[in-house]
Amino acid sequence: MDLSIIVPLFNEAESIPELFRWISKVMAENRFSYELIFIDDGSTDDSWKIIEKIKADNPEIVKGIKFRRNYGKSPALFCGFEMAQGDIVVTMDADLQDSPEEIPEMVRMIREDGYDLVSGWKKKRYDGKLSKNLPSKLYNWTARKVTGIKLHDMNCGLKAYRREVIKNIEVYGEMHRYIPFLAKNAGFDNIGEKVVQHQARKFGKSKFGLSRFVNGYLDLLSLWFLNRFSKQPMHFFGLWGSIMFVISLIAVVVIGVSKLVALSHNVPARLISDNPYFYIALTGMILGTLMFLAGFVAEMISRSSHNRNDYNIEKELK
């Protein structure tokens, strides 16, 4: 099978029939063999009924999963990736803002240009809101700096992957924003980008608010930390704990020596316990010790983990 097209959705009953016709048209024109997987993320409208009807009319092509409640896009993609059987897997949103016309070129870039993953770039957007576009630009700039992946639109829903990529990554929480980073961490670092046409929304309204940008930064920090220190947490906590402890210890010594020097010269000096810097330094020593101990405990947990020696092996000769 050439393609698996995964469409996560939430309350998109109005757009599903048109999206299905549009995808079918593009697939027929390019003679792709494909499966279309709808993931209904707990919709409260008639989305699932429409999917069931499309499935009844196209039993060989259409598949579907319905969640009992709304879990989010990452769980939807995780289940879609589990089900996908195509050589190339495409993800796209159901709101008609992603154009299926972009799929053939993205497939070509994977097959002929050798990319592991091709991400869409909505260079010209029709959201029309500064409150969305400005945070999005800032978010993508930060993501490029932290991940080292030169994508202009990390969170674009329209992406194409080699099957091996989606079978070797785990999408959880709200990590769908960072699938390219997950892929890079799994060893698939040949990541490309394609400018795609962004369509104006025809039905309903966006399901995402400004809170996604705050959550996005927190998720990015989590991924960066796990990638750098998940196997050796002592390298982070132990290092910074030790630095904090040593600096604070030096500060305590300096305070004590200053007191002794003042006494030796018969210069009146207040009690060490009256000096606020003493308590700041003491707090630093305690925090440094706690960080070091946290790293030690985390290291013990990491070393006893069952998947501590799980590595992505590309090829093996026996």
C-alpha positions in Angstrom: 0.0 0.0 0.0 1.4 3.4 -1.0 -0.2 5.7 1.6 -1.9 5.9 4.9 -3.7 9.2 5.4 -4.5 9.9 9.1 -7.1 12.6 9.9 -7.7 13.4 13.6 -10.8 15.4 14.1 -13.1 16.9 16.7 -16.6 18.2 15.8 -15.9 18.5 12.1 -19.2 17.0 10.7 -19.6 19.7 8.1 -16.2 19.4 6.6 -15.7 15.6 6.5 -17.7 14.8 3.3 -16.0 17.5 1.3 -12.6 16.4 2.7 -13.2 12.8 1.7 -14.2 13.8 -1.9 -11.1 16.0 -2.2 -8.7 13.3 -0.9 -10.4 10.7 -3.2 -10.0 12.9 -6.2 -6.3 13.5 -5.6 -5.6 9.9 -4.9 -7.3 8.8 -8.1 -5.5 11.4 -10.2 -2.1 10.1 -8.9 -3.1 6.4 -8.9 -2.1 5.9 -5.3 -3.2 2.9 -3.3 -4.2 4.2 0.1 -6.1 3.9 3.3 -7.9 6.8 5.0 -8.0 6.6 8.8 -10.4 9.0 10.6 -9.7 9.4 14.4 -12.8 10.9 16.1 -11.5 12.5 19.2 -14.7 12.4 21.2 -16.9 14.5 18.9 -20.3 15.6 20.2 -21.8 16.3 16.8 -22.6 13.9 13.9 -18.9 13.4 12.9 -18.9 9.6 13.7 -22.2 9.0 11.9 -20.8 10.6 8.8 -17.6 8.5 9.1 -19.7 5.3 9.4 -21.6 6.2 6.3 -18.4 6.9 4.3 -17.0 3.6 5.6 -20.1 1.7 4.5 -19.7 3.1 1.0 -16.0 2.6 0.8 -15.2 -0.4 3.0 -11.8 -1.1 1.4 -10.4 2.3 1.9 -11.9 4.0 5.0 -11.0 3.1 8.6 -12.0 4.8 11.8 -11.4 5.1 15.5 -13.8 6.8 17.9 -12.7 7.9 21.4 -15.3 7.9 24.2 -14.2 11.4 25.2 -11.9 14.1 24.0 -8.2 13.2 24.7 -6.4 15.5 22.4 -4.5 15.4 19.1 -1.4 13.5 20.3 -3.4 10.4 21.5 -5.4 10.5 18.2 -2.2 10.5 16.2 -0.7 7.7 18.4 -3.7 5.4 17.6 -3.6 6.4 13.9 0.2 5.6 13.7 -0.5 2.2 15.4 -3.1 1.4 12.7 -1.3 2.7 9.7 0.0 0.2 7.1 1.1 2.4 4.2 4.7 2.8 3.1 4.3 6.6 3.6 2.1 8.1 6.2 0.4 11.5 5.8 -1.3 13.4 8.6 -3.6 16.3 8.0 -6.4 18.2 9.8 -10.1 17.7 9.0 -11.0 21.4 8.8 -10.2 21.8 5.1 -7.4 24.2 5.8 -4.9 21.5 4.7 -4.9 20.8 1.0 -4.7 17.2 -0.2 -3.2 18.6 -3.4 0.1 19.0 -1.5 0.3 15.2 -0.8 1.8 14.0 -4.2 4.8 16.4 -4.0 5.4 15.5 -0.4 5.4 11.8 -1.3 7.8 12.5 -4.2 10.2 14.3 -1.8 10.3 11.2 0.4 10.6 8.7 -2.4 13.0 10.6 -4.7 14.8 13.1 -2.5 15.3 10.7 0.4 13.6 12.6 3.2 12.5 10.7 6.3 9.9 13.4 7.1 8.4 16.3 5.2 6.7 19.0 7.1 4.3 21.6 5.6 5.0 25.3 5.9 2.0 27.6 5.8 3.9 30.6 4.6 0.9 32.6 3.9 -1.8 32.1 6.5 -5.5 33.1 6.5 -6.0 33.1 10.2 -6.0 36.9 10.1 -5.3 37.3 13.8 -2.2 39.0 15.2 -2.9 37.2 18.5 -2.2 33.9 16.6 0.4 34.8 14.1 2.8 36.7 16.3 3.0 34.0 19.1 3.3 31.3 16.4 6.3 33.1 14.9 7.9 33.4 18.3 7.2 29.8 19.2 8.6 28.5 15.9 11.8 30.7 16.3 12.3 29.2 19.8 11.7 25.7 18.6 14.3 26.1 15.8 16.9 27.3 18.3 16.3 24.6 20.9 15.8 21.6 18.5 18.3 22.6 15.8 15.7 21.7 13.2 15.3 24.4 10.6 11.5 24.3 10.1 9.4 27.4 9.8 6.2 25.8 10.9 6.9 23.0 13.4 3.2 22.6 14.4 1.8 22.3 10.9 -0.7 19.4 10.8 0.2 18.5 7.2 3.2 16.2 7.3 4.4 13.1 5.5 6.6 10.4 7.0 8.3 7.2 6.0 6.5 4.4 7.8 9.7 3.5 9.8 9.5 7.0 11.4 6.1 6.7 12.9 6.7 3.2 14.1 9.8 4.2 16.0 8.4 7.3 17.9 5.9 7.6 20.7 3.5 10.6 20.6 2.0 11.3 24.0 0.6 14.2 26.0 0.6 17.2 23.6 3.9 16.2 21.9 2.3 16.2 18.4 3.8 19.7 18.1 7.3 18.3 18.2 7.1 15.1 16.0 10.0 16.3 13.9 12.1 16.6 17.2 10.9 13.1 18.3 11.9 11.8 14.9 15.4 13.4 15.1 15.9 12.0 18.5 15.0 8.5 17.1 17.7 8.9 14.4 15.6 10.2 11.5 17.3 13.5 11.0 16.7 13.9 7.2 13.8 16.3 7.6 12.5 18.5 4.8 10.0 21.3 4.5 7.5 22.2 1.8 5.6 25.4 1.4 1.9 24.5 1.4 -1.3 26.4 0.6 -3.2 27.4 3.7 -7.0 27.4 3.2 -9.4 29.7 5.0 -11.7 27.8 7.4 -15.1 27.2 5.8 -17.0 25.7 8.8 -16.9 26.1 12.6 -14.1 27.6 14.5 -10.6 26.8 15.7 -10.4 24.3 18.6 -7.1 25.8 19.9 -6.6 28.8 22.1 -3.6 30.8 23.2 -2.9 28.4 26.0 -1.4 26.0 23.4 1.6 28.4 23.1 2.3 28.3 26.8 1.9 24.5 26.9 4.1 24.3 23.8 7.1 26.0 25.5 6.7 23.7 28.6 6.6 20.6 26.3 9.6 21.8 24.4 11.6 22.2 27.6 10.5 18.7 28.7 11.6 17.1 25.4 14.9 18.9 25.4 15.7 17.8 29.0 14.6 14.2 28.4 16.7 14.0 25.2 19.8 15.4 27.0 19.6 13.9 30.4 17.0 11.0 30.6 19.8 8.4 30.5 22.1 10.3 32.8 20.1 12.7 35.0 23.1 13.1 37.4 24.9 15.0 34.7 22.3 17.8 35.2 21.2 17.7 38.8 24.6 16.7 40.1 26.5 19.3 38.2 24.3 22.3 39.1 23.8 21.0 42.6 27.5 20.8 43.1 28.1 24.3 41.6 25.4 25.8 43.8 26.8 24.1 46.9 30.4 25.2 46.3 29.5 28.8 45.5 27.3 29.0 48.7 30.1 27.3 50.8 32.6 29.9 49.5 30.1 32.6 50.5 29.8 31.3 54.0 33.6 31.1 54.3 34.0 34.6 53.1 31.4 35.8 55.7 33.2 33.9 58.5 36.7 35.2 57.5 35.4 38.8 57.3 34.1 38.4 60.8 37.4 37.0 62.1 39.4 39.8 60.3 37.2 42.4 61.9 37.6 40.9 65.3 41.4 40.7 64.9 41.6 44.4 64.2 39.2 45.2 67.1 36.6 46.5 64.6 33.0 46.2 65.8 31.2 43.7 63.6 27.7 42.3 63.8 26.9 38.7 64.4 27.1 36.3 61.5 23.6 35.3 62.3 22.5 38.9 61.7 24.0 39.0 58.2 21.3 38.2 55.6 23.9 36.9 53.2 24.7 34.1 55.6 21.1 32.8 55.3 21.1 33.2 51.5 24.3 31.2 51.3 23.0 28.6 53.8 19.8 28.2 51.6 22.0 27.8 48.6 24.0 25.0 50.3 20.7 23.2 51.2 19.3 23.6 47.7 22.6 22.4 46.1 22.5 19.3 48.4 18.9 18.6 47.5 19.7 18.9 43.7 22.6 16.5 44.1 20.5 14.0 46.0 17.7 14.4 43.4 20.2 13.5 40.6 21.5 10.5 42.6 17.9 9.2 43.1 17.1 9.9 39.4 20.2 8.0 38.3 19.3 5.0 40.4 15.8 5.0 38.9 17.2 5.4 35.4 19.7 2.5 35.8 16.9 0.2 37.1 14.6 1.0 34.2 13.7 -1.9 31.9 14.2 0.1 28.8 17.6 1.7 29.8 19.2 -0.2 26.9 16.6 0.5 24.3 18.2 1.8 21.1 17.0 2.5 17.6 18.9 -0.1 15.5 18.7 0.7 11.7 20.3 -2.5 10.4 21.7 -5.7 11.8 23.9 -8.4 10.3 24.0 -11.9 11.8 
